[in-house]
């Protein structure tokens, strides 16, 4: 039985990634261990893992995840999120309200809610 999925995304800097997700997206550190090459962050029911990849070239990174949310307008209104927005909040023809954000390593996070 499958219970949960935790996507793993590359990061060049643990500090930069951690600051971005905590300050801009409202995540917090998950787990009790602190690993030099690994980071686990969570928010509500979502958990994302990151692995250190110092040679990552952001323009060549195609990491992406789709996050289903409720109250998408509240997520979009987070303090500095609009500045980080890659694609603004719009309603798509397939019945989803969505917006997308690129993290410092060019991982694409798309947030969506059914209309």
C-alpha positions as CSV (number, residue, x, y, z in Angstrom):
1,X,0.0,0.0,0.0
2,X,1.4,3.4,-1.0
3,X,0.9,6.1,1.8
4,X,2.9,9.2,0.8
5,X,5.2,10.6,-1.8
6,X,8.1,12.9,-1.0
7,X,9.6,14.3,-4.2
8,X,13.4,14.8,-4.2
9,X,14.8,17.9,-5.9
10,X,18.4,19.0,-6.5
11,X,19.9,21.9,-4.6
12,X,23.2,23.7,-5.0
13,X,23.2,25.2,-1.5
14,X,21.4,23.9,1.5
15,X,21.3,27.4,3.2
16,X,19.9,29.1,0.1
17,X,17.2,26.4,-0.5
18,X,16.2,26.3,3.1
19,X,15.9,30.1,3.4
20,X,13.8,30.3,0.2
21,X,11.3,27.6,1.2
22,X,11.0,28.8,4.7
23,X,10.9,32.6,4.1
24,X,9.0,32.7,0.9
25,X,6.8,29.6,1.0
26,X,6.2,29.1,4.7
27,X,7.8,25.6,4.9
28,X,9.6,24.3,8.0
29,X,12.4,21.8,8.6
30,X,11.1,18.3,8.8
31,X,12.7,15.4,10.7
32,X,15.1,15.5,13.6
33,X,18.4,15.0,11.9
34,X,20.6,17.5,10.2
35,X,22.5,16.0,7.2
36,X,25.1,18.1,5.4
37,X,24.0,16.9,1.9
38,X,20.3,16.5,2.4
39,X,17.3,18.6,3.4
40,X,13.7,17.7,4.3
41,X,11.1,20.5,4.5
42,X,7.4,20.3,5.2
43,X,4.2,22.4,5.1
44,X,0.8,21.1,6.0
45,X,0.6,17.6,4.4
46,X,3.4,18.3,1.9
47,X,7.0,17.1,2.4
48,X,9.8,17.8,-0.1
49,X,13.3,16.4,0.1
50,X,16.4,18.0,-1.4
51,X,19.8,16.5,-2.3
52,X,23.0,18.4,-2.6
53,X,24.1,18.8,-6.3
54,X,26.8,21.5,-6.2
55,X,27.5,21.2,-10.0
56,X,23.9,21.7,-10.9
57,X,23.4,24.2,-13.8
58,X,20.0,25.8,-13.0
59,X,19.3,26.5,-16.7
60,X,19.6,22.8,-17.4
61,X,17.5,21.7,-14.4
62,X,14.0,20.4,-15.2
63,X,13.0,19.4,-11.7
64,X,9.3,20.1,-11.1
65,X,6.4,19.1,-8.9
66,X,2.7,19.8,-8.9
67,X,1.2,20.8,-5.5
68,X,-2.6,20.5,-5.0
69,X,-3.8,23.1,-2.6
70,X,-6.9,24.5,-1.1
71,X,-7.4,28.3,-0.8
72,X,-4.9,29.0,-3.6
73,X,-5.4,32.7,-3.3
74,X,-4.0,32.6,0.3
75,X,-1.0,30.7,-0.9
76,X,-0.5,33.2,-3.7
77,X,-0.7,36.1,-1.3
78,X,2.2,34.9,0.8
79,X,4.6,37.7,1.7
80,X,7.2,37.6,-1.0
81,X,5.8,35.0,-3.2
82,X,4.6,37.3,-6.0
83,X,8.2,38.4,-6.5
84,X,9.3,34.8,-7.0
85,X,6.4,34.0,-9.3
86,X,7.2,32.4,-12.7
87,X,3.6,32.2,-13.9
88,X,0.8,34.2,-12.2
89,X,-2.4,32.9,-10.8
90,X,-4.8,32.0,-13.7
91,X,-7.7,29.7,-14.3
92,X,-6.7,27.0,-16.8
93,X,-9.1,25.5,-19.4
94,X,-8.9,22.1,-17.6
95,X,-10.6,23.6,-14.5
96,X,-7.6,24.4,-12.3
97,X,-6.5,27.6,-10.8
98,X,-2.7,27.6,-11.0
99,X,0.5,29.6,-10.4
100,X,4.1,28.6,-10.7
101,X,7.3,29.5,-8.8
102,X,10.9,28.8,-9.7
103,X,13.1,28.1,-6.7
104,X,16.8,29.3,-6.6
105,X,17.9,26.1,-8.5
106,X,15.2,26.4,-11.2
107,X,13.0,23.7,-9.8
108,X,9.5,24.5,-10.9
109,X,6.7,24.4,-8.3
110,X,3.2,24.6,-9.7
111,X,0.4,25.1,-7.2
112,X,-3.1,24.1,-8.3
113,X,-6.7,24.0,-7.0
114,X,-9.8,22.6,-8.7
115,X,-12.3,25.3,-9.7
